């Protein structure tokens, strides 16, 4: 076999593996997004406020703690 053929075959194998891995990662990400969305939206697309409000409050609390903590370290 010619070296350029070997190199071409190796490149094709690597590209195939990368495409396969990227495809699996994309499918996984789509599945996670769909799972999270189903937690916060009904099947009809209506927001579930009983889940959104507590999650938002936790996020605000965490951001507040991080802000206070970073200000203490700077002072």
Residue, then its C-alpha position, 0 to 999 in steps of 0.5 A: x500500500x502507498x503511504x498516502x493511502x494509509x494516511x487517507x484511511x487513518x484520517x477517514x477512520x478518525x473522522x468517522x469516530x469523531x462524527x459518531x462521538x459527536x452524534x452520540x453527544x448531540x443525542x445525549x444533550x437533546x435527551x437531557x434538554x427534553x427531560x429538563x423541559x418536561x420537568x418545567x413544562x406540561x405536554x401542552x407547553x404550559x409552564x409548571x409554575x409550581x416547579x419554576x418558582x422554587x427553582x428560580x428562588x434556589x438559583x437567586x439564593x445561590x447567586x446571592x451567596x456567591x456574590x456575598x462570598x466574592x465580595x468578602x474575599x475581595x475586601 
